[in-house]
Amino acid sequence: MDRPLTLVEHLSELRGRIIVSLVALGVTTLLSLPFASHLLKILKYPARGIIDRLAFFSPEEAFVIYMRIGFLCAFTFSMPVILYQLWDFCSPAMEERVRKHSPFFIVTCTLSFIAGGLFAYFILLPPALKFLLGFAREDLEPVISASKYISFVTGIIFASGLVFQMPILSFLLTRLGIINSAVLRKKYKYAIVAIAIVSAVITPTPDAFNMSLIALPMLFLYEISIWVSFFSRNKKK
């Protein structure tokens, strides 16, 4: 029988897993950088017909843009490693039969992140860009900074990918006994406030339109999370 780890041992294990995750993220970032220019063209696609060219206004701005694009790509590719480290760290607190589902957890989280990113790319970004740039008039000619545009696009894609993890996080926390569906349902009104705050923080622009683009899917996913928690609850007394 394995003895329980002390707090120091837990922290040491956590540090080791964080280092492994950072190394995986760093390596995939370096591997992604040569393809950053191609990824930039892909990220410009939601603005087709609206933005013809992007401009940059400082010597280091182009480098920062490519690093940001490379990091987003690297995070996606290194997600299985990061998720494995997270699952393996939390698994001692789970039941034996739940621990066996680590491949399902890793694959589902990765696919959910990708699905969230695609949702933002195809559904959220085109109307958001069209709406915001629609305010341009004869006396307002848009000259879009490449840094601002990439920050806007990658911010929404990254946030949407994380938001799509809500049902999986609900499953994991329910199995750990931290939450349950009754608590989630009871705290619904507080969740609405929290979602509004989170949407305001992670949305690159402060307008209500773009906040709603994040908030509405989050509310929908919160409802799904309640049902996931209900069906994944531990039925043992």
N, C-alpha and C positions, 0 to 999 in steps of 0.2 A: 504493500500500500504506500503510495507516494505521500510524503509529509507535506503539509501546507507550507508555502513559501512565506518568508518574512517580508515586511514592507520594503526593506532594502533590496532584497532579492527580486521583488516585483519591479521596483524602479530600475534595477540593473537590467532586467529582461526587457522592460519597455524601452530603455535607452538603446539596447542592441537592435531591437526591431525598428526603431525610428531610423537608426543609422543605415540599416539594410534598405529601408524604403527610400531614404534620401540618395543612397548610391544608385539604386535602380532609376530613380527620377533623373539624376544627373547624367547617367549613361544614355538614357533614352533622349534626353534633351540634346546632347551632343550629336546623337545619330539623326535627330530630326532637323537640326539646323541647315544641312545642305538642301533640304526640301522646302525651306521656309518660303522662298520666292514663289514656288508653285502653290503652296498653301495660301499665300496672300491672294493669289488670283481666285482661289476657291472662296475665300472669305469675302471677296468683293462681289461675288455673284448675287447675293440678295439685294444689292444696290444697283443692279443692272438697269439701265435706262434712267436712273436717277442721278447717279454720281459717275462721271466719266473718268476723272483722274483724282488721285489723292496727292496732297502736298505735304512736305515736312519742312519745319522751320528752325531746326537746330542740327548741328553736325552729328550728334549722337542719336537723333531720333530714329533714323532708319535701323540702326543696330538694336535699339530697344524694341522696336516693332518686331524684328525677326526673332529676338529672344522670347518675346511674349508669345508669339505664334508657336515657336518651338516648344515652349513650356506646356502649352495647352495640348499639343500633340503628344508630348512625352508623358504627361499625366495620364492620358487615355491609355497609352500602351503599357505604362508601368502599373496601372490599376490592379491587375491580377496579383502582382507581387505585394503591393501595399495592402490589399484586401486579405491576402493570405496571412500576412503578419498580424493584422488586426484580429482575424478569426482565431489564429493560433494563440494569441494572447488572451482572448476572452473564453476560449474553449474549456479551460478547467472549471469554469463556473456553470457549464452547461451539462445537460444529461448526456449519457454515453450515446444514445441513439440520435441525438441532435448533432453531436460532433461529427458524425459520418457525412453530414450534408455540406461539408466545406466546399466541394467542387460546385455544388448547386448555388451556394451563396456567392462564390467568386464570379461564376459565369453570369448569374442573374444581376449582380451589382454592376458588372462591366457593361452588360447589354442595356441595363436601365440608364446608365450614364450616357451611353451612345444614343439611346432612344430620346433622352431629354435634349441632348445636343442637336439631334436631327429635328426635333420638334421646334426648337428655337430657330434653327437655320431656315426651315421651310415655312413654318407657320407664324412665328412671332416676329422675326426680323423684317421680312418684306413689308408688311403693313406698318410696322413701327417707323421704318425709314421713310416710307412714302408719306406718312402722316406728319412727321417732324419736318421733313424737307419741303412739305407742301406749303409751309408758311413763308417760303421765299417769294418775294414780289419783285417788281421792277427795280425798286431801290435797295433790295437785299439779294445780292448774288452769293450763293454758297461757295466758299472755298474751304473744302473739308480737309482738316489735318489728318494725315494718315495715322498718327498716334491716337487721336481722339476716336477715329472710326474703328480702329482695331480694338481699342479699349472697350468701346461700346459693344461691338460684335462678340468678342471673346468673353466679355463679362456676362452677357446674356446667355451665351452658349454654356459657359461653365456653371453659372447659377442654375440654369434649367437642368443640366445634368445632375447636379447635386440634389435639386428638388425632387427629381424622379427616384431618389433613393429612399424617400419617406416610407413607403410600404415595407421595404426590406428592413429598414431600421426599426420599424414597428414590430416586425416579426422577431428580430434579434432581441430587442429589449423585453418583449413579452416572454420569450423563452427564458430570459435571464431573471424573470420575475420582477422587473423594475416598473413596468407599466401593465395596464390591461385595458380592454376595450371600454369598460365602464368608466374608468378615469378619463380616457380620451374623449368619450361622449360628454361627460360632465363638464369638461374644460373646453368645450367647443367655442364658447364666446371669447374665452381668453386666447384660444388658438387663432381666432380671427384677428384679434389685436396684434398678436405676435407675428402673424403672417404679414399684416400690413407694415409692421416695423421692419421685418426682414426684407420685404420687397423694396421698401424705401432705401435700405442700406445697400443691397446688392444691385439695384438698378443703376446703371451708369448715369442716367439723367433723372432729375427730380420731378418730372411731370407725372400727373396721375395716370395718363394713358399707358405709359410704359410700366408703371407700377402695377397696373391691373393685368398686364400681359404676364407678369410673374405671379401675382396674387391669385388669380382665378384658377390656374392649374394647381397651385399649392392647396387651395381649398378642396379641389376635387381629389387630389392625392391624399389629403388628410382624411377625407371620408373613406377612401379605399383602405388607408392605414388602420382605421377603426375596425373594419371588417376583417382585415388580415390579422389583427390582434385577437379578434374574437375567435377565429377559426384555428389560430395557432396557440391558444392558451393551453396551459398544462391542466389537464382534466383530473390529475391525481389530487386527492385531498391531502 
